[in-house]
Amino acid sequence: MGNRIFICLIFILIFTSCYQPERNCIDFKIGAFTFEYEVNGEKKSSNFIRTDKYSIEHYENKIDTATVRWINDCEFVLNPSDKKTPIHYKILSTTKGSYTFEYNVVGKTNKFKGTAIKTN
């Protein structure tokens, strides 16, 4: 009985270690998206449109424009037009209508995660 459990555990480890999250990043390079985030315990929402060269974000009655520089199909850097520090984004996984990503200010080690939902 002990050998059966051991063999089952080995199979479970083999199958779960081979799992790779879906990453159809090309589907999310351009389009309209929404992103919910939290600031000081308050939920907020941001809407943005991304083309192959620009990202235009609408949040808190403001508009922020940035250039987009793609590193590869799943990573890009946003350079805000107001000379703020660039932000590096990496798409970690995708679903049919959303993607999960991590991001950080270029040169900083603190990374944050979020999920963007494609609205068009």
N, C-alpha and C positions, 0 to 999 in steps of 0.2 A: 504494500500500500504506500509506503514511504517513497519508493522509486517512482510510482505513478505521479505523485504530487510533484516530485522534483522534475520529472519530464514535462509535466504540464506547465510548471513555472518557467522552464527553459523556453518552451514554445511561446508563451505569453511575452517573455522578454524579447525574443527574436522578432515577433510581429510588431510589438509596440516600438521597438527601437528603429524599425524600418519606416515608420510613419513620417511622412513629410507633409507639412501643411500646404494647401493649394496656394500657388503664387502666379496668378494670371495678371501680372502687373501691367501689361500693355493695355488691358481693358480700362485701366484707371489713369492713364497718362493725361488724357484730356477729358473735360466734361464739367458738370456742375455738381457740387458736393455740399453736404452739411456736416458739421462737426460739433459735438457737444463737449464742453469742458467745465471744470469747476475752479472757481477762484474764491478763496476764503469761505468755503462751504456753500457757495452759491452757484447753482447750475446756470451756465450761459451757453449760447449757441452762436455759431459762426457759419456763414454761407460763403462759398468761394467758387469761382470759375477758373479753371486752369486750361490754358492752351499749351501748345508745345513750347512757347517762349515766356508766357506771363501767367501770373496768378493774381486774381483780383478778389480780395476778401472783404466782406461786409460784416461788421460786428459793432455792437453798441453805437449805432448811428454814425459809424466811421467807415471809410473805405481805405484799404491798404493795398498797394500794388507792389509786386515783386517780380523780378525776373527769375525764370526757372532754368537751371542748368542740370541736365540729366547726366548722371555718372554712368548708369547702366539702366536697364529696363525697370529695376526695382528701387533705385536710389537717385535722389536729386537734392540739389541745394537751392534754397530760396534766398535771393538777395533783395531785401526790402529797399524800396526807392528812397526812403528817408534816412539812408545811411546807417540803419541799425545793423547789428551783427548778423551775418548769414546763419541760416538754420539748415542743418542736414536732416533729411528724412529718409527712412528705409522702410519699404513695405515688407511686412513680415508674413502676412497671409491675406488671402482674398476669399470672398464668397461671391455669389452671383451679383450682389448689389452693394458690397462694401469691402473695405480693406482695413486691416489693422496695421498700424505703423508705430515705429519709435522715432523720436526726434530729439535733437539736442542743438544747442548753440555751438557753432563751429569753434573748436578749441576748448570746449568745456566737456567734462566727463559725465555730468548728470544727464541721464536720459529719461525721457518720459514716453508714455504710450498713449495711443488714442485710436479711435475707429472713425473713419469717414464713410458716409453713406452717399452713394451716387444718386443724384436726383434727376438725371436725364440720361 
